[in-house]
Structure formats: C-alpha cells, structure tokens
Amino acid sequence: NISVTDTNADETNLLNSLSDNTTFLMVGTIEPRKGHAQTLESFEMLWKRNIDVNLVIVGKKGWMVDDFIQKLTTHPELNKHLFFLEAISDDLLNKIYASSDALIAASQAEGFGLPLIEAAQHKLPIIARDIPVFHEVASSYAYYFKDTQNPADLFSAIQDWLKLYETKSHPLSDDMPYLLWEQNAKELLSIFTGTL
C-alpha cells in the first residue's frame, strides 16, 4: 500500500497518477460485507481487457480480511492502477475525492451510506449496489448494479457506466439531497421529544 506522508511530493505523485486514467474510489473500513473483493475481481477483469481505469481503496483493515489484504498489498497492479491507502488525512481524502471520477459503493449491507453523501458533497458520480439503503440515500442520483456476489455483474455495470460517462449521460450526484449528521441527530431527537 502507498504510505502517503505529509510531503507534498508524495501527494502530488499520487494525485497525478489518479488523473491519468478514469479513477474509481471506494471509502470505508475493509470488511467482507463491504464488497471490496468482488470489486477488485471486477477491476482485474477490466485490466485484463486493457481498460485503463484506476481503483483507489481508502480504509483501514477490518476483521476477517487478512487474505484480501495480502492479495491487495502484493497485487501486480498496486501503485499502477490499484491504490490502497489505509490512514490518510481528511485533506488528502478530499483531494482524492476531487481527483476521482466515481465512487463505488459495493456494500452488501449498510447502516447509513456516508460515502454516498461525501461523494455528493464533492459532486462525484456514484455507482452503488442495488440495495434499499443506497436507494434511500441516493435515489435517482446514482447508477446501480445488481446485488449479486458475481464480479462479472459489477464488471458489466462499470463497462456500461463508462459508456454513459463518455457521453456525459451518467447519473449525477450534484443535486442529491442529503442531511448532515447534525440535521439527522436533530430529526431523531425530535422524534423522541415530539418537537420539530
């Protein structure tokens, strides 16, 4: 994995690498339910077909992912088309959002879907697994892929999205309505107190 320090040269090299190709971003703790393994396998299919795309995975190691982390950190595409960042600053994460072309939300189960909201705040297009919580958060402002474990389904969805992206006809997250955490907390509190 890339060890991005606070030196501007490291950040600049990383961000330049991302801007060279269409870049897809995943953000969140690496856990089996988050869909990282399926996503990486679908990108391996893209790379085998010489489709020049980047996959950036930002997140700390969670539980039951030792084999996946081993695969990730020894991958032949690491630091070429595959980038793994475990612990980075909010500032660098914001720059990576700005340098990316789409967020992939591949979780099979999710509580809130914060990366979708962060993507919308950065006006970053969203490719999301077709699960209810993502529809609730992103509605028609995301492109959805089949809720299966098959890498070929995500591979096909990314290819279809890339065709839409080329003609600028992909769904945009720019106007996606969202509540901030503070607004959410106030709404929840109002439910318990009976006030708005």
Backbone torsions as a table, in degrees:
resi	resn	phi	psi	omega
1	ASN	NA	154.1	179.2
2	ILE	-73.5	133.3	173.4
3	SER	-102.0	93.7	-178.2
4	VAL	-86.5	115.2	177.8
5	THR	-90.6	-169.6	179.9
6	ASP	-83.4	3.0	-178.9
7	THR	-73.4	137.1	-178.7
8	ASN	-62.4	-32.8	-178.3
9	ALA	-62.2	-44.1	179.5
10	ASP	-61.7	-47.2	179.1
11	GLU	-62.0	-45.5	-177.9
12	THR	-61.8	-43.4	178.7
13	ASN	-62.1	-43.7	178.9
14	LEU	-61.5	-51.3	-176.3
15	LEU	-64.6	-35.1	175.3
16	ASN	-64.6	-40.8	178.1
17	SER	-61.2	-38.7	-178.7
18	LEU	-69.6	-34.2	-176.5
19	SER	-77.5	-10.6	-179.3
20	ASP	-70.7	-29.2	-176.8
21	ASN	-136.7	169.0	172.5
22	THR	-63.1	127.8	-172.7
23	THR	-117.5	129.4	177.4
24	PHE	-109.9	137.8	-173.3
25	LEU	-119.5	136.9	169.5
26	MET	-120.9	133.3	-179.3
27	VAL	-128.6	129.3	176.1
28	GLY	142.9	161.2	178.8
29	THR	-55.7	138.7	-179.6
30	ILE	-84.0	109.9	179.7
31	GLU	-138.5	157.8	-178.6
32	PRO	-54.4	-39.6	-175.3
33	ARG	-73.0	-10.2	-175.2
34	LYS	-82.7	-8.9	173.0
35	GLY	81.2	16.5	-179.4
36	HIS	-64.4	-42.0	-177.0
37	ALA	-63.0	-46.4	178.1
38	GLN	-60.8	-41.7	-178.5
39	THR	-64.5	-46.8	179.5
40	LEU	-60.4	-42.8	179.2
41	GLU	-62.2	-37.6	178.8
42	SER	-67.9	-35.0	177.4
43	PHE	-71.5	-32.7	174.2
44	GLU	-60.5	-37.5	177.2
45	MET	-65.1	-40.1	178.1
46	LEU	-65.0	-47.1	-178.5
47	TRP	-63.2	-36.8	178.0
48	LYS	-62.3	-26.2	178.6
49	ARG	-94.5	14.7	178.9
50	ASN	57.8	34.4	173.9
51	ILE	-88.5	116.4	-172.7
52	ASP	-80.7	86.8	178.2
53	VAL	-131.5	151.9	176.6
54	ASN	-106.0	147.5	170.2
55	LEU	-122.4	122.3	177.7
56	VAL	-112.8	124.0	177.8
57	ILE	-112.6	117.2	178.6
58	VAL	-114.9	118.8	178.1
59	GLY	164.8	154.4	179.0
60	LYS	-83.5	159.2	179.4
61	LYS	-70.1	127.9	175.8
62	GLY	-98.1	-146.5	-175.8
63	TRP	-98.9	153.0	174.7
64	MET	57.4	38.6	-179.3
65	VAL	-130.2	17.5	-177.1
66	ASP	-55.6	-45.4	-179.7
67	ASP	-63.7	-41.5	179.7
68	PHE	-65.4	-43.5	179.2
69	ILE	-62.1	-40.1	176.8
70	GLN	-59.6	-45.9	179.4
71	LYS	-62.6	-43.2	-178.0
72	LEU	-63.0	-47.2	-173.3
73	THR	-78.5	-10.0	177.5
74	THR	-117.0	12.6	-174.6
75	HIS	-68.6	138.1	179.8
76	PRO	-62.6	-21.4	178.8
77	GLU	-91.9	-0.8	-178.1
78	LEU	-58.9	130.6	-179.4
79	ASN	67.0	14.0	172.7
80	LYS	-115.4	-66.6	175.0
81	HIS	-118.1	-9.6	-178.6
82	LEU	-120.6	128.4	-178.3
83	PHE	-130.0	130.9	-179.3
84	PHE	-123.7	119.6	-177.1
85	LEU	-124.7	114.2	-175.0
86	GLU	-85.1	-51.1	-174.6
87	ALA	-131.6	106.0	-180.0
88	ILE	-130.5	162.3	-179.6
89	SER	-74.3	159.4	174.8
90	ASP	-60.7	-35.6	-179.9
91	ASP	-62.7	-45.9	178.9
92	LEU	-67.2	-39.2	177.9
93	LEU	-59.7	-42.4	177.4
94	ASN	-61.0	-39.8	178.4
95	LYS	-66.7	-36.3	178.5
96	ILE	-68.5	-42.1	174.1
97	TYR	-55.5	-45.0	-177.4
98	ALA	-67.5	-27.5	-178.1
99	SER	-90.6	-5.4	-176.4
100	SER	-95.1	161.8	-179.1
101	ASP	-105.3	-20.9	178.3
102	ALA	-162.8	149.3	172.0
103	LEU	-96.6	136.2	171.4
104	ILE	-105.6	119.9	176.2
105	ALA	-109.1	95.6	-172.0
106	ALA	-103.9	8.0	-178.0
107	SER	-57.1	139.3	175.3
108	GLN	-85.5	-19.4	177.1
109	ALA	-149.3	135.8	-175.5
110	GLU	-147.8	145.8	179.4
111	GLY	-86.2	-47.2	-173.2
112	PHE	-130.7	-36.1	-179.9
113	GLY	83.1	40.9	-178.2
114	LEU	-55.7	-41.3	178.9
115	PRO	-57.3	-30.5	177.4
116	LEU	-65.1	-40.0	178.9
117	ILE	-68.8	-42.0	176.6
118	GLU	-60.8	-41.0	178.3
119	ALA	-61.0	-45.2	179.8
120	ALA	-62.9	-38.2	177.4
121	GLN	-61.8	-29.6	178.3
122	HIS	-95.8	5.7	-177.7
123	LYS	56.0	38.5	-179.0
124	LEU	-96.7	125.9	177.6
125	PRO	-57.7	152.8	-174.5
126	ILE	-121.8	131.6	170.0
127	ILE	-114.7	115.7	-170.7
128	ALA	-126.9	148.1	172.6
129	ARG	-63.2	144.1	-177.1
130	ASP	-80.0	76.4	177.0
131	ILE	-125.0	154.1	-173.7
132	PRO	-54.6	-43.3	-175.3
133	VAL	-63.7	-34.9	179.2
134	PHE	-71.2	-35.0	174.4
135	HIS	-65.4	-38.8	179.7
136	GLU	-63.0	-40.9	-178.2
137	VAL	-79.3	-46.0	-169.4
138	ALA	-104.8	-16.2	177.8
139	SER	49.5	-126.4	-178.1
140	SER	-88.8	7.8	-176.4
141	TYR	-91.3	11.9	179.5
142	ALA	-134.6	159.6	172.7
143	TYR	-100.3	128.1	-173.1
144	TYR	-106.7	143.1	173.9
145	PHE	-117.4	156.5	-175.5
146	LYS	-54.9	138.5	178.7
147	ASP	-83.3	74.1	175.2
148	THR	-130.3	170.7	177.0
149	GLN	-93.2	1.3	-174.4
150	ASN	-79.1	117.2	178.7
151	PRO	-58.1	-29.6	-179.5
152	ALA	-62.7	-31.8	178.9
153	ASP	-67.5	-43.1	178.0
154	LEU	-70.7	-38.7	175.4
155	PHE	-54.3	-49.1	179.5
156	SER	-63.5	-41.6	-179.9
157	ALA	-63.1	-41.2	179.6
158	ILE	-66.4	-41.2	176.8
159	GLN	-60.4	-44.7	178.9
160	ASP	-63.7	-41.7	178.9
161	TRP	-63.2	-41.2	179.9
162	LEU	-60.4	-37.7	176.6
163	LYS	-63.7	-43.4	177.1
164	LEU	-64.0	-40.8	-178.4
165	TYR	-62.7	-39.4	179.1
166	GLU	-60.4	-35.0	-178.6
167	THR	-99.7	9.8	-179.4
168	LYS	55.2	36.9	179.1
169	SER	-115.3	17.1	176.5
170	HIS	-78.6	154.7	176.8
171	PRO	-61.9	140.8	178.8
172	LEU	-107.0	146.7	178.2
173	SER	-97.1	-0.4	-171.3
174	ASP	-49.9	-43.7	-174.8
175	ASP	-104.7	17.4	-178.8
176	MET	-65.0	122.7	177.1
177	PRO	-73.8	142.7	178.5
178	TYR	-153.5	152.7	174.4
179	LEU	-98.4	139.0	173.0
180	LEU	-79.2	163.2	-178.6
181	TRP	-54.3	-41.3	-178.6
182	GLU	-62.9	-43.3	178.7
183	GLN	-64.6	-40.8	179.0
184	ASN	-60.6	-45.1	-179.8
185	ALA	-62.3	-41.9	178.9
186	LYS	-63.4	-41.9	178.4
187	GLU	-63.1	-43.4	179.4
188	LEU	-63.1	-43.8	178.6
189	LEU	-61.2	-39.7	-179.3
190	SER	-64.3	-32.0	178.7
191	ILE	-64.5	-40.9	-178.9
192	PHE	-77.4	-31.3	-177.5
193	THR	-95.7	-12.4	179.6
194	GLY	76.7	19.0	178.3
195	THR	-123.1	158.8	175.6
196	LEU	-119.7	NA	NA
